[in-house]
Amino acid sequence: MTVAHVESRNETEPQRVEITVTGEIDLSNADQVRDKLYQAIDNDLVHVSLNLTEVSYLDSSGLHILFTLAGRLQRLQTELAIVALPGTPARRIVELAGFGAVATLHP
């Protein structure tokens, strides 16, 4: 089974959260990853930073999670920033999928 870890921590400013995902995201663990992401996000947040730098594999089910999350956050008027270093597997996938149209890509 594929393993991914989701950790969240509140940033120094209220109403902001940083979520770090590590490992691999595919069909076998997508529901678990989605549930953990949603648990980390309160409806009163103004900013979510999602760090994918340590994600080594991301398939279409993982992308579906990201696009669904981005849509939910847009409805809540919450900014989403995706953090993934250039050249990492997750960065290449989110760039190819055009994710920059629905979230800010950092760095």
N, C-alpha and C positions, 0 to 999 in steps of 0.2 A: 504494500500500500504506500502511496505517496504521502510524504509528510510536509506539512507547512505549519509554521508557528506565527501567531498573531499576538503582538504585545502593544498595549497602548499606555500612554502616560499623558497627563494634562501638562500643557506648557505653562510657563510662568504667568502668562496672561489668562484671565478667566475666559471661558467660552472658546477655548482653543484646545485641540488634542492632536498629538502626534502618534500615529500608528505605524508600527514596523512589522512587515511581513517577511519571513525568511523561508527558504526551502523551495518546494515545487507545488504548483497549483494546477490540478487537472480535474477531470471528471470525477475521479474517485474521492477527492476531498473538497470539491468546490462548495458544497452545501455547508460543510463545517467552517470553511474560511469565511463564507458570506455571513453566517450567523455570528461569528466572532467579531467581524467588522461592524455589523449592525449593533451589537451589544456595546461596542466602544463609542458609539455616536449618539449623543443626546440631541434632542430636537432644538435646544437653545444654543447650539454651537454657531460660531460665525466663521470658523476656519478649521479645516481638517487637513493635516499633512500626512500623506500616505507614502511611507518609505518602502520602495520595492528593490532597493539596491542589492539586497542579498537573496532575491528570488532568482533561482537558477533555471526555472522552467515555468512557462505560462502558456497554457493552451487556450482554445476558444472558450471553454467554460470559465476560465479565469478572466478573460477579456469581458465576457458577459457580466461577471460580477462587477468589474470596474465601471462599465457603462451604466449598469443598473444603479450602482452606488452614486455615480455622477448625476444621474437623473433625479434620484431622491434628494441629494444635497442641493441641486438647483431649485427644486420645489420648496425646500426649507430656506432658501436664500443663504446658503452656506458655501463659502469658497472652498474649493478642493485643489490642493497642490500635490502633484505626484513627484516624488523624489526618486530618481534613478540615475546613477552616473552614466555618462555617455560610454557606449561600448558594452554595457552590461546586457545580458539577455532580455531582461524585462524592459529596458529602455528601447531596445531595437523593436520589440513587439508593440509597445504602446505607440511608438512613432509610426510604424507601418500601419497600424490600425487607425491612425488619425486622431488619437486621443487628445492631442493638443487643442482640438476644437471644443472640448468640453471641460478641460481642466488645464491648469498651469503646469508645465513640465519644468522641474528644477533638477540639477543645476543646468 
